[in-house]
Amino acid sequence: MGKDRLFYPAVFTYEKGKEIAVVFPDLNCATSGTDDNDAFLSARELLGCVIFGLEQDNEKIPPPTPLYKVKT
């Protein structure tokens, strides 16, 4: 397993009366949180789990999209 630091863009979507949605476009996964802090922690945990799973399964880890190319 690599010791590299990986940074992936996450898109946070806010809708009144709903949890904050967080999507990682490069990894095709999403989560949510009740407030900014909860959404951030949930996103960080999800990112770690997804990357760990890809490493454990010897699957290719996709390169992150540059921020200027992320569609929101």
C-alpha positions in Angstrom: 0.0 0.0 0.0 1.2 3.4 -0.9 2.0 6.1 1.6 1.1 8.9 -0.8 -1.3 11.5 0.2 -4.3 11.6 -2.0 -6.6 14.6 -2.4 -9.9 14.3 -4.2 -12.4 17.1 -4.9 -15.7 16.8 -3.1 -18.8 18.7 -4.1 -21.0 19.9 -1.2 -24.6 20.6 -2.0 -26.9 22.6 0.3 -30.7 22.4 0.1 -32.9 24.0 2.7 -34.4 21.5 5.1 -32.1 18.6 3.9 -28.8 17.2 5.0 -25.7 18.5 3.2 -24.9 16.1 0.3 -21.2 15.4 -0.4 -20.2 13.7 -3.7 -16.7 12.5 -4.8 -17.1 12.6 -8.6 -13.8 10.7 -9.3 -14.8 7.8 -7.0 -18.5 7.6 -7.8 -19.5 7.8 -4.2 -21.5 10.1 -1.9 -22.4 10.7 1.7 -24.1 13.4 3.7 -24.1 15.3 7.0 -26.4 17.3 9.2 -24.1 20.3 9.3 -20.8 21.4 7.8 -18.7 19.6 10.4 -20.7 16.4 10.2 -20.6 16.4 6.4 -16.9 17.0 6.4 -16.2 14.2 8.8 -18.5 11.8 6.9 -16.8 12.7 3.7 -13.3 12.1 5.1 -14.3 8.8 6.5 -15.9 7.7 3.2 -12.9 8.7 1.3 -10.6 6.7 3.5 -12.9 3.6 3.3 -13.1 3.8 -0.5 -9.4 4.2 -1.1 -8.6 1.5 1.5 -11.1 -0.8 -0.3 -9.5 -0.2 -3.7 -6.1 -0.9 -2.3 -7.2 -4.1 -0.6 -8.8 -5.3 -3.8 -5.7 -4.3 -5.9 -7.9 -2.1 -8.0 -6.7 1.0 -9.8 -7.1 4.2 -7.8 -8.3 6.9 -10.2 -6.4 10.1 -10.5 -8.1 13.1 -9.0 -9.7 15.7 -11.3 -8.1 19.1 -11.1 -10.4 21.5 -9.2 -10.9 23.8 -12.2 -12.4 20.8 -14.1 -14.9 19.8 -11.4 -18.5 20.4 -12.5 -20.8 21.6 -9.7 
